[in-house]
């Protein structure tokens, strides 16, 4: 690395400091994070196995849930191994290109999860508001196209963030990243050059993906609620609403945590930095941890299958 006028030219290695201000207790913070990761892996793998083995669950609702499970496993795996390396083994250094790759993976899977949640909301919208056409619309071919589409949308748009960093930002004030993982704004803030284009494009991607998805998910559920409340029978209303409650819980957890994380990162100038970092970590770790629990509790078919698995184990 070349030092020019107090700046570093194209650093080859960066240092992740974890959670600034909480270095002395990072070892203990890593324990619940590791527990959440293990539960997330176990829960999502269990749901994937159940959906794969039960032919009766090869429906759009459950196939989207499988997509969500794969995304959750990938998202949590992108962050936890390195995070625990920092907390437990003081392995803070990371190659610059590896940091950019981690950033691309994390933001790509974040945006992919948002796209899957949108697809799940549209699936429930058609199933409740136009049930006779649901099977004709949500074919297996369309599900494959949706899965590929939301992944490509995220991957391509986030890749341009990497290109802008690599091509525009050559000089850095420091190589120390005040974060526990490689995040777009955390890297951009290290640069000693004009970063307005990088920041504007980051906001553009957030609006195009997360903003677009939130708007259409909200509109879908508003339309669903209107249709449900018009049903003449109370039992029918409860049954229709019950099929959506798990989706709504997952939707609220994902976007509320994302909103608070983004808000404190961009506008919470008087909020301690460790709050920013903790919220960012929770935003990435809590949804993969909670999603299988929520669906396991609220989805009868999955709940019954899990009960059968553990009942057989107890009987043996």
N, C-alpha and C positions, 0 to 999 in steps of 0.2 A: 504494500500500500504506500502511495506517495502522499506526503504531507505538503500542502501548498497553502501558504497564508493562513495557517491555523485550521485548514479544512483537510479532509481526507478524500483523495481522488479514487473513485471506484473501489470501495473497500471489498476485500475478499471474504472477511469474516465479521459477523456482528455478534454482540453479546446481549442476551436476553436476561434481564435482572429479576424476572418473576413479578412479584407484587411489591412495588416500592413502598417502603415504610413498614412492611410486615415481614422483612427478611428473617427476623429471629423466630417467627412462628410458622414459617412456610412448611417446615417438616410436618407439623400437625395439621395444617390446612390440606396437605396432600392426602391424608388418610380418608376424610370423607369424600374427597374428589375421586380417589381410587375406588372406594366402595360404590359410588354412583356409577362409575365406568363399568365395573364388573356387573352390577345389576342391569345396566343398559344393554351390555352385550348379551347377558343371559336372557333377558326378557325379549329382546328383539329377535335373537336366534330362535327362541322357543316359538314365537309367533310365526316366523318364517317356516319352521318345520311343520307346525300345525296346518298352515295354509297350503303348503306343498302336499302334505299327506292326505288331506281331506278334500276329495273331489267336490263335495258340496260347497266348499269355500272358494271355488275357482270362479268367483263372480267379481265384477268391477270393484265393488266396495272393498273386498278383501285383497284383491290384487293391488289396488292403490295402497292399502295398508302395508303390503309386502314391500312396495317401492319405498314407502316411508321408513320401514324398518331397515332396509339396506342403506338408505341415505343416513339414517341416524347412526348406524354402526360405523360407516365411513367417516362421518363428521366428528364423532367423539374420538375415533382412532387417530385422526389427523392431529389432535391437540394433546391428548392425555399422555402418551409416552414421553414426549419432549418435556411436557409440563412437570411430570413426576421426576424426570431427569434433573431438572432445575431445582425442584424442591428438596429432593432426597439425596442427590449425588453431586450437586453443584456443577452440573454439566450445562453451563450457560452459553457456550459458544456455538454458533451455527454458521455455516457457509452462507454467503450472501445469496447465491443462486438457490440454495436449499431453502432459505427463508422465503424467497419469492415463490418458490414452488409450494411451500406450506400455505402461504397466503392465498395462492390460487386455489388450492384444494379446499381450504376452509370456506372461502367466500363462494366458491362454486357449489359446494354441498349445501351451504346456507340457502342460496338462491334456488337450488334444485328442490329443497324441502318446501320452500314457499310455493313453487310451481305445483308440487304434488298436493299440497293442501288446497290450492285452487282447484285442481282436478277433482279432488274428493268433494269439495263443495258443489261443483257443477254436477257431479254424479248424483249427489243427494237431491239437488234441485230438479233434475230430470226425473229421478225415481219418485219424487213426491208430487211434483207439479204436472208431469206428463208421463205417468207410469206405463201407458200402453206402448210408448215409443222407446222406452229405456233400453230394452234388449237390442232393438234395431240400431240405436245410436251408439251405445257403448259396446262395440264389438271388440274382440281381442286384438284385431288389427289397429283399431283406434287407440286402445290402451298402449300398445307398443309404440305407436307414433307419438302419443303424449309423453311417455317416458323418455324417448329419444329427444323429443322437442324441448322439454324443460331442461334436460341436461345440457344440450347444445346451446340453448339460449344463455344459460348461466356460464358455461365454460368459455364461450366466445367473448361475451361482454367482459368477463373478469380478466381474460387473457389480454385485452387491450389495456387494462390497468398495469399489467406487468410490462407491456411494451412501452408505455409512457414513462414508467420509472426507469427502465433500462436505457431508453433513448434520450430522455430529457435531463435526468438527474445524474450528474457526474460528480459533484462535490458535496460532501457531507460534513456537517459540523461535528458529529460524533458517531461512533459506531456502537454506542450503548443504546439499546432499545428499552425504553421504560415500559415494558409489557412482558407478559408471560408467554405470548405466542406472536407470530408474525401477522400483523394486521395492517391493512392498507394505510390508514391514516397514521399509525405508529411509525411506519417506514417513511412515508412522505414527509413527516415532521422532522426527520433527521437531516433533510437536504438543506444545503446552504443557498440554493437557487430559488427562482420564482416557481412556486408550486401551485399557482392558481388553476392552471389547466388540469393538473392531476386532481385537485380538490373538486373542481366543477364536474369533471367526468365521473368521479366517485359518487357525487350526489345524483348525477344523471342516471347512473346504473341503479342506485338505490331506488329512485323514483320509478324508472322504467320497469324494474322487476318487482320489488317489494310494494311500492305504491300502487302499481297496476293490479297486483294480486290482491292486496287488501281491499281495494275498491270493489273488485268483482266478487270476492268472497262475501263481503258485507252485503252487496246487492242480492246475491244468491240467497243468503239466509233471511234477509228481509222478505223476499218473495216466498221463501219456504214458510216462514211464520204466518204470512198472510193466508197462504193456502191451507195450512194446518188449522188455523183458527176458524176457517170457514167450514171445516168438516162437521157434519151434523152430529155424529156420535162421539161421546167423550172418550170411549175406548180407542177409537180410530185416531183421535187427536193425540192421545198419550203414546200410542204405538208409533205414530209417525215422528213425534217429537223425540221419542227415546232413541230412534235410529240416528238422530243428529247430535245428541248431547255429547257423545264422546268427541266428535269432530269439533264441536264448539269449544270444548275444554282445551283440546290440543291447539286449536287456532288462537285462543286467548293467551295461553302460556307462551307460545312461540312469538307472537307479535307484541305482546305487552313487555316481555323481557327485552325484545329487540328494540322497542321504542325507548325504554328507560336507559338501556345501554348506549344507544346512539345519542339520546338527548344529553346525558351527562358527559359523554365524550366530546360533543361539539359545543355545548352551551354551558355546561356546569363548571365554569372557571373557578368557582370558589369551593367546589367539592373536592375533598382529598383524592389524590391520584389512586390510592388503593381501592377506593369505592368504584372508580372507573373500571379498574382491572378486574375486580371481583365480579362486577355486573357483566363484563364481557365474558368472563369464564362461565358464569352461571347461564348466560344466554346460549352458550354452545353445549353445556353439559346437562342442564335441567330437562330440555325437551326429549333428548334420547333416553334419559332416565325415566321420565314420567309417561311418555307415550305408550309403551307396552303395558304399564300399570293401568292407565286410563282405559285402554281398549280391552285389557283383560278383565276389568271390573264391569265395564258398561256393555260389552258385546257378548250376548248370551252364548252364541255358538263357540266362541273362543273360550269363554269361561267354563262351559261344560266340558270342552275337550281338555283343558288344563286340569280340571277336577278329575277327569277320567284317568289322565296320565299319572297324577300323583296318587290317586286311589289304588291304581294297579301296583304302583311301587310299594305302597303301604301294605297291600294285601300279600305281596310276595315276601 
